[in-house]
Amino acid sequence: MICSVTELAKELIRIPSISPKDLGCQDIMINFLSNLGFQIKTININQTKNFWATRGIGKTLTFAGHTDVVSPGEYKNWSNNPFDPTVQDGLLFGRGASDMKGALAAMLIASKRFITKYSNYKGRLSFLITSDEESSAIDGTKKVVDYLISKKDIIDYCIIGEPTSYTNIGDCIKNGRRGSLTADLKIFGVQGHIAYPHLADNPIHKGLPIILKLLSMPLDQGNSFFAPTSINISNIHAGDGSNNMIPNTLFIQFNFRFSNEISENQIKLKFIEILDQNDVNYSIKWNLSGLPFITKTGLLTNTVMESILNITKLKPILSTEGGTSDGRFITKLNAQIIELGLLNKTIHKVDEHVKISDLKILTLIYENIMTKLLI
């Protein structure tokens, strides 16, 4: 069994597991955990691979993460093959090094060290792993959580290995995430020749003042955990590129990152109210990616912060900024959730990399958390 966090991270990086494909990463993890005495339940759906691994009985500490990665893009833009892990000047390069195969390796090595020292620990150690986090997130953690709910299984404490650190390992941890709601809005007009505007109805001209009203509509002021809800346009399109045509539709995609000070329905009502107050023919399609969730100060938060302080001498800040994570699904189990991982400076970028020293530090922190919660 591999005992080096660097070598294990390399083994995972070598597999081109572009989301939602796993291509063997989870086989490596399952074999590793099986050798440590974990019971494995695979929950594979369509192209997505998932597994739930447990060892012990009682209060449950779960390490959650994903084996899938985003596409590396053009290989020629990388200094080396993105799936040929390379070490240079103390840095490990490769797609997924930071997000999040490095963290997965740290979780596994930390578990091995912990179990070797305390084979009869109190409680239950578990892993919830998916290959569908970087893409649709339809058949991944969401489905595993549904399975656990159907079995009346529980998670008390959850550590998600997302890359949360800024400059030093553990300088920032996430104790929640904002909700994400998308509105696909179509404003309809009448197509026509641009030289005869009186015979058409331009949806762009009609839509622009309405867009400004929608962007400035009052929402909330946030609170001590969340920044105020934000609204941004992510896509806008009209016409086919012809300079002599008035288009018949204007498409605008809005995204709300919202706090727990406002509900999904309240946002929708405010949005639709502005549309209805204006003379416009429209259609709208909504997509909720996740609701906001928060883990308030308690045993898990304090334990993670103490472990980081013990290992790094740093006091982390708590944050809910950034995008969504699979914590939005795990929160349905009423678990306390903290996200703690590697630096996020190079995630999804060309020449993604991580310091080898950071892999070792994160491994020590994960092991310390296990010791504090399960001994």
C-alpha positions, 0 to 999 in steps of 0.5 A, a space after each residue: 500500500 502506498 504510504 506517501 501522500 505525494 505518490 498517491 496524489 500522482 497515481 490519481 492525477 495520472 488518470 484523465 478522469 474528466 467529469 463525470 468519468 472516473 476511469 479507475 480513480 475510485 478503484 484505487 481509493 476503494 482498494 486502499 480503504 478496503 485494506 484498512 478495513 472499510 466496508 464499501 458500497 458502490 452507487 454507480 449511476 449512468 456515467 457517474 461512479 460513487 462510493 460510500 465507505 465506512 469503518 466503525 460504529 457511532 458518531 460519524 466523521 465523513 470525508 467527502 470529495 470528488 475524483 473528477 476534474 475539469 478538462 485541461 484544455 489544449 495540452 500544448 498550453 501546459 508545460 507538461 502533459 496535464 495527466 503526467 504528474 511532474 515534480 519541479 522545485 517542490 511543486 507537483 503539477 497536474 490536472 487535479 493536483 489542487 482540485 482535488 486529487 491532492 486532498 483525496 490523497 491527504 485524506 487517505 494517508 491521514 486515515 491510514 496513519 490514524 487507524 494504525 495508531 488508534 485501530 479501536 477508535 470511538 465512532 465511525 470514519 467514512 468516505 463519500 466520493 463521487 465523479 460528478 462534481 465538476 459537471 452536472 452534479 445530478 448523479 453524484 453526491 446528490 444520489 448518495 445522500 438520497 441513498 443514505 436518507 433511504 437507509 436512515 444513515 447519518 453523517 454527524 461531521 463532514 469535511 469536504 476537501 475543496 481547495 479553500 486556502 488562499 496563501 497558506 494551508 488552512 488560512 481560510 475554511 468554508 462553513 457554508 455556501 450561498 444558494 445559486 438560482 439561475 433565470 433564463 429569460 426570453 423577451 419576445 418582439 417581432 422580427 423585421 427588416 432593420 430599415 423598417 423598424 416601425 414594422 417590427 418590435 425590437 426586443 433588445 430596445 424593449 429589454 434594455 431598460 427592463 434589464 437595468 431595473 432587474 439588476 437594481 432590484 432590492 434583495 437583502 443586506 446579508 448577515 454575519 455569515 453571508 454577503 448580500 445577495 448578488 445578481 449578475 448577467 452570465 449570458 445575453 444573446 439576440 439575432 443571428 449576426 445579420 446587420 439588417 435584421 431586427 431579432 424576434 427574441 432577446 435571451 438573458 441569463 441571470 444568476 443569483 447567489 443568495 443568502 439565507 436572508 431571502 428565499 428562492 420564492 421571494 427572489 422569483 416574485 420580485 423578479 416577475 413583479 418587475 417584468 409584469 410592471 412593464 409592457 413585455 411579452 416574456 417567458 422564464 425558466 428557473 434552475 435552482 443549483 442549491 440552497 444556502 447552508 451554514 454550519 454555525 460555531 460548534 464542535 466541528 468548527 472549533 475542532 477544525 480551527 484548533 487542528 489548523 492552529 496546532 499544525 500551522 500556527 494559523 487562525 483560519 477565517 470562516 467564509 461562505 464566498 465562492 461557488 456552490 459545493 456538494 455540501 449543498 446536498 450533504 446538508 440534507 443530512 443535517 450534518 455539520 459541514 466544513 470545507 478545508 483543502 489546498 490552495 485555490 490559486 491554480 485550480 482549473 488553470 493551465 499548469 495547475 499545481 500544489 506544493 508538496 509541503 502543503 500536501 503533507 501539512 493538509 495530511 497532518 491537519 486531517 489526521 489531527 481532526 480525526 484524533 480530536 473527534 474520534 478519540 
